[in-house]
């Protein structure tokens, strides 16, 4: 299993909206960055992803599961980009803020810190464990 982080502005697509989609999940569309695209392609069914509220909140609020692997993004007229389907899993008991992540020396190499604008990022298993603990999981 691999771990990931996906970002969304809550005013565009929030954790609560993801939760409302239930077990059928939702397509993670609209990614228009080639590095993020490559990360989507690498995702496998059953992988887990932190759900991060960007710009407003700047915090990891939940854990989502990849339920369908990469396929052409129906919102992309250029046909260059892909999407995956994700479903909400568990909310973090305590959201983990970007400030808290930056303050933890063990997370200084985390993609969220180093490539803060990248919308789909890998997370190492060690980073996953640390953030889950910070979030009360």
Secondary structure, 3 states (H helix, E strand, C coil): CCEEEEEEECCCCCHHHHHHCHHHCEECCCCCCHHHHHHHHHCCCCCEEEEEEECCCCEEEEEEEEEEEEEECCCCCCCCCEEEEEEEEEEEEEEEEHHHHHHCHHHCCCHHHHCCCCCEEEECHHHHHHHHHHCCC
